């Protein structure tokens, strides 16, 4: 009965549970056959080429004012995260290509950073794989878990810079650019009423409509 099933579940090894859960999720996602006009592909998420339109309202007082909610990744965050992934892969290639030199030159701390980078890159890739392998309607918010790994990889690369002043400058520039982009695109995130010209100016890519 239920007691036997609960006991079997409780004694199942962690990795068996982990594999079974992920297999079930992939199967469930593969069974989603309905399409959506705002569905996007994984390769659109990593370059932030299209968001997700939720709501719009034209001002009744001033027809040149409009409020809308458009889910879009912070461009600086998404593009910086992708650049970090690409840069890490280039560095990894050079490390493998010149591994004999690297073995004698890199410190244990540097190797630790390499292993941490491999973990973060793997987390980014593993979160994308289900959407690469399974054909179903998906949206930009499905990229959020993978994006987090890429952001951490960005931080790791900044932390690996050779001097404290350089690390500080990179951190200040990165955070400042993210904050500026957040403020600039806040009207789309929170539905603030702004002039139509401002909406058009925020449309950096043609598919941001």
C-alpha positions in Angstrom: 0.0 0.0 0.0 1.0 3.6 0.5 3.3 2.7 3.4 5.4 0.4 1.3 5.7 3.0 -1.5 6.7 5.7 1.0 9.3 3.4 2.5 10.7 2.6 -0.9 10.8 6.3 -1.8 12.6 7.2 1.5 15.3 4.5 0.9 15.9 5.4 -2.7 19.5 6.8 -3.2 19.8 10.5 -3.8 21.3 10.2 -7.3 18.5 7.8 -8.4 15.9 10.3 -7.2 17.8 13.1 -9.0 17.9 11.2 -12.3 14.3 10.0 -12.1 13.1 13.5 -11.3 14.9 15.1 -14.2 13.8 12.3 -16.6 10.1 12.9 -15.5 10.5 16.7 -16.0 11.9 16.2 -19.5 9.1 13.8 -20.4 6.5 16.3 -19.1 8.0 19.1 -21.0 8.2 17.0 -24.2 4.5 16.4 -23.8 3.7 20.2 -24.0 2.5 20.6 -27.6 0.7 23.9 -27.5 2.4 26.9 -29.2 2.4 30.6 -28.1 2.9 33.7 -30.2 5.4 35.0 -27.7 7.3 31.8 -27.2 11.1 32.1 -27.7 14.0 29.8 -28.3 17.0 29.3 -26.0 19.4 31.0 -28.4 17.2 34.1 -28.3 17.4 34.2 -24.5 21.2 34.2 -24.3 21.4 37.3 -26.6 18.2 38.9 -25.2 16.8 39.3 -28.7 13.1 39.1 -27.7 11.1 39.5 -24.5 7.6 38.7 -23.5 4.7 41.2 -23.8 2.2 41.2 -21.0 0.1 44.4 -20.9 -0.3 47.8 -22.4 -2.5 50.9 -21.6 -2.7 54.1 -23.5 -3.2 57.3 -21.4 -6.7 58.7 -21.5 -5.4 62.1 -20.7 -2.5 62.3 -23.1 -2.5 60.0 -26.2 1.3 60.4 -26.4 1.8 58.7 -23.1 1.7 54.9 -22.7 2.3 52.3 -20.0 3.2 48.7 -20.8 4.8 45.7 -19.1 7.4 43.9 -21.2 9.5 41.1 -19.7 13.0 41.5 -20.9 16.4 40.6 -19.4 18.6 43.5 -18.3 20.6 44.0 -21.4 23.9 44.6 -19.6 23.4 41.5 -17.4 22.4 39.2 -20.2 25.1 40.3 -22.7 27.7 40.6 -20.0 26.8 37.0 -18.8 27.1 35.7 -22.3 30.5 37.5 -22.8 31.7 35.9 -19.6 30.7 32.4 -20.8 32.5 33.0 -24.1 35.6 34.5 -22.4 35.8 31.5 -20.0 35.6 29.1 -22.9 38.4 30.9 -24.7 40.5 30.8 -21.6 39.7 27.2 -21.1 40.8 26.4 -24.6 44.1 28.2 -24.1 44.5 26.4 -20.8 44.1 23.0 -22.6 46.2 24.1 -25.6 49.1 25.2 -23.4 48.5 22.8 -20.5 52.1 21.9 -19.9 53.0 25.6 -19.4 49.8 26.1 -17.2 50.7 23.2 -15.0 54.0 24.8 -14.0 52.8 28.4 -13.9 49.3 28.4 -12.3 49.0 28.4 -8.5 46.7 26.1 -6.6 44.4 29.1 -6.1 44.2 29.7 -9.8 43.4 26.0 -10.4 40.6 26.3 -7.8 39.2 29.2 -9.8 39.3 27.1 -13.0 37.4 24.3 -11.3 34.9 26.8 -10.0 34.5 28.2 -13.5 33.9 24.7 -14.9 31.2 24.1 -12.3 29.5 27.4 -13.1 29.7 26.9 -16.9 28.3 23.4 -16.4 25.4 24.8 -14.4 24.7 27.3 -17.1 24.7 24.7 -19.8 22.7 22.0 -17.9 19.9 24.6 -17.3 19.8 25.2 -21.1 20.0 21.6 -22.2 16.3 20.7 -21.6 15.2 23.6 -23.8 17.7 22.7 -26.4 16.7 19.0 -26.5 12.9 19.4 -26.1 10.8 21.2 -28.6 8.1 23.1 -26.5 6.8 26.6 -26.0 9.2 28.4 -23.6 9.8 32.0 -22.6 12.6 34.2 -21.5 11.9 33.6 -17.8 13.0 30.0 -18.3 16.5 31.3 -18.7 16.7 32.8 -15.2 18.3 29.7 -13.4 21.0 29.4 -16.1 21.5 33.2 -16.2 22.4 33.1 -12.5 25.3 30.7 -13.1 26.6 32.9 -15.9 26.4 35.9 -13.6 28.4 34.1 -11.0 30.9 33.2 -13.7 31.2 36.9 -14.5 32.0 37.6 -10.9 34.5 34.8 -10.8 36.3 36.3 -13.8 36.4 39.7 -12.3 37.8 38.2 -9.1 40.5 36.5 -11.1 41.9 39.8 -12.4 45.6 40.2 -11.4 45.4 43.4 -9.2 43.0 44.8 -6.6 42.6 48.2 -8.4 41.7 46.4 -11.6 39.2 44.1 -9.8 37.7 47.2 -8.1 37.4 49.1 -11.4 35.8 46.1 -13.2 33.3 45.6 -10.3 32.3 49.2 -10.2 31.9 49.5 -13.9 29.9 46.3 -14.1 27.6 47.1 -11.2 27.2 50.7 -12.4 26.2 49.6 -15.9 23.7 47.0 -14.6 22.1 49.6 -12.3 21.9 52.2 -15.1 20.2 49.7 -17.4 17.8 48.7 -14.6 16.7 52.3 -14.1 16.5 52.9 -17.9 14.3 49.9 -18.5 12.3 50.1 -15.2 9.2 51.5 -17.0 8.8 48.3 -18.9 9.3 46.2 -15.8 6.8 48.1 -13.6 4.4 49.5 -16.1 5.3 53.2 -15.7 3.6 55.6 -18.0 6.1 57.3 -20.3 6.1 59.1 -23.7 5.8 57.0 -26.8 9.1 58.4 -27.9 10.8 57.0 -24.8 9.3 53.5 -25.6 10.7 53.8 -29.1 14.1 54.8 -27.8 14.1 51.8 -25.4 13.6 49.5 -28.3 17.3 48.7 -28.9 16.5 45.6 -31.0 13.8 45.4 -33.6 12.1 42.4 -31.9 11.7 44.3 -28.6 8.1 45.2 -29.5 
